Amino acid sequence: MKHNIIVKFIDNYDYQNELNHIKELFNKALSVPGVSGIKFHPAIKRASNRHDLWIELIVNEEGLTNWKECEVHKKWLNQYTKYIANKVIFDCFD
């Protein structure tokens, strides 16, 4: 299953400058039981009517539950929520 996190950052936040830090943080989730992969899809162009970053976690049912409780998720929320203008969470099967 895929756990998709699609974010639109606030206008004055340079997420491109932080992208390596975000990737580094999320890659730690690969040690969470049930999380088997992570893909990052940054936007090609910033626009007011488009989101900036799509993070795709490959998980099983256990992984989805574990993700919500893991330290990586908590750090993501604590460090980056203040920079997010809008967020879409979408879970789906392949």
C-alpha positions as CSV (number, residue, x, y, z in Angstrom):
1,M,0.0,0.0,0.0
2,K,1.1,3.6,-0.5
3,H,0.9,6.3,2.1
4,N,1.1,9.6,0.2
5,I,2.0,12.9,1.8
6,I,1.5,15.8,-0.6
7,V,2.5,19.2,0.8
8,K,2.2,22.9,-0.2
9,F,4.8,24.9,1.7
10,I,4.2,28.5,2.7
11,D,5.4,31.0,0.1
12,N,8.5,32.3,2.0
13,Y,9.8,28.8,2.9
14,D,12.7,27.6,0.6
15,Y,11.8,23.9,0.8
16,Q,14.4,23.1,-2.0
17,N,17.1,24.2,0.4
18,E,15.7,21.8,3.0
19,L,15.0,18.9,0.7
20,N,18.1,16.9,1.7
21,H,17.2,17.3,5.4
22,I,13.6,16.1,4.7
23,K,14.9,13.1,2.7
24,E,17.4,12.3,5.5
25,L,14.6,12.4,8.1
26,F,12.2,10.3,6.1
27,N,14.8,7.7,5.1
28,K,15.1,6.9,8.8
29,A,11.6,5.5,8.5
30,L,13.0,2.5,6.6
31,S,13.8,1.1,10.0
32,V,10.2,1.2,11.0
33,P,8.6,-2.3,10.8
34,G,6.3,-2.5,7.8
35,V,7.8,0.5,5.9
36,S,9.6,-0.9,2.9
37,G,10.3,2.1,0.7
38,I,10.2,5.8,0.3
39,K,10.1,7.9,-2.9
40,F,10.3,11.7,-3.1
41,H,8.7,13.7,-5.9
42,P,9.5,17.4,-5.7
43,A,7.6,19.7,-8.0
44,I,9.3,20.9,-11.1
45,K,8.0,24.4,-10.7
46,R,6.5,26.3,-7.8
47,A,3.1,27.8,-8.4
48,S,0.4,29.2,-6.1
49,N,-2.1,26.6,-7.3
50,R,0.2,23.6,-7.1
51,H,1.7,21.5,-4.3
52,D,5.5,21.4,-3.8
53,L,6.4,17.9,-2.6
54,W,4.9,14.4,-2.8
55,I,6.4,11.9,-0.4
56,E,5.4,8.3,-1.1
57,L,5.8,5.7,1.6
58,I,5.5,2.0,0.7
59,V,3.9,0.3,3.7
60,N,1.8,-2.7,4.8
61,E,-1.0,-2.4,7.3
62,E,1.4,-2.7,10.2
63,G,3.7,-0.1,8.7
64,L,0.9,2.4,8.4
65,T,0.1,2.0,12.0
66,N,3.8,2.1,13.0
67,W,4.4,5.1,10.9
68,K,1.8,7.2,12.7
69,E,3.5,6.3,16.1
70,C,7.2,6.5,15.1
71,E,9.7,9.2,16.0
72,V,10.3,10.1,12.3
73,H,6.6,11.1,11.9
74,K,6.7,13.0,15.2
75,K,9.8,14.9,14.1
76,W,8.3,15.6,10.7
77,L,5.3,17.1,12.4
78,N,7.2,19.1,15.0
79,Q,9.9,20.5,12.6
80,Y,7.9,21.1,9.4
81,T,4.2,21.7,10.2
82,K,4.8,25.4,10.7
83,Y,6.1,25.6,7.1
84,I,3.1,23.8,5.5
85,A,0.3,25.8,4.1
86,N,-1.7,22.7,2.9
87,K,-1.3,19.0,3.2
88,V,-3.0,16.0,1.5
89,I,-2.8,12.5,3.0
90,F,-3.9,9.8,0.6
91,D,-3.6,6.0,1.2
92,C,-4.1,3.6,-1.6
93,F,-3.2,0.2,-3.0
94,D,-1.0,-0.1,-6.0
